[in-house]
């Protein structure tokens, strides 16, 4: 996602290292961890193949915790990098 968001930010008149680039990348990449949609369907399929059932809500229960932690850490990084030490 980094090259795509960088091109998007540059087309909007910003630089490739702009904070918007990181915000878009964090939202798109880490937000997918919350639910069993997208690439996570493959993981559930692999678990089913090994006879380990994972329901949508079971995945979501753990995924929301992981997403909350990773987005919080990423938001702190963006704040420190672009606002606190700018």
N, C-alpha and C positions, 0 to 999 in steps of 0.2 A: 504493500500500500504506500510505502514511502515515496517512490517515484511518481505515482499517480497524484498523491496529495501535493507533492512539490510542484508538479506541472500545474495543478489547479490553482495553487496559491500564486505562482508566477503569472498565470493568465489573469489573475485578479489584481495584479500590480504590486504584489509583495515579493520578497526574496524567498528563495528556497529554504532558508534557515529560519523563516518567520515562525512565530509561536502558533499561528493557525495551522501550519503544516503538522506540527506535533499534536495539536488538539484533534485534528481530523484522523490522524493515524491511530491515536490512542482510542478514540471513540469507535472506529471501525474494527480495529484488531482486538482490543480487550473486551469490548461489548459483546462479542460473539461467545465469550466464555459462559454467559449466564444461562443460556438455554441449549437444548439439544437440537438446534437447527444448524443448517449449513454443514460445515466440515465435521461437526460433532456427530452427525448421523453416521458417519463412517466408523467412529469409535464405538458407538452403540452396536452397529452391525458386527464389528469384530468381537465385541463382548458376547453377543448372541451366538456367534460361531463357536466360541469357547464355552458355551452353555452357562454364561453368566448374564442373567437378565438385569437390565438397567431401565427403569421406567423414565418417562419424560420428567415427572415431578421429582423423582429421586435425583436425577441429574441436575435439575434446576435448583433443588435445595442446596446442593454443594456448589453448583456453578455461581449462584448469587454471592456466596461467601467469597469465592475466589475472585469474582469480578469486583466486588467491593474493595477488597484488599489491593488488587493490582491497579485499579483506577485511582485509588487514594494515593498510592505510592507514585504513580505517574503524574498525577495532578501536583503533588508536592515537588516533583522534579521540574515540571514546567514552570511552576511558580518561582522556585529557587533560581532556575536557569535564566528566565526571561524577565522576571519582575524584581526579585530581591537583590540580585547581583548585576542588574543591567546598568 
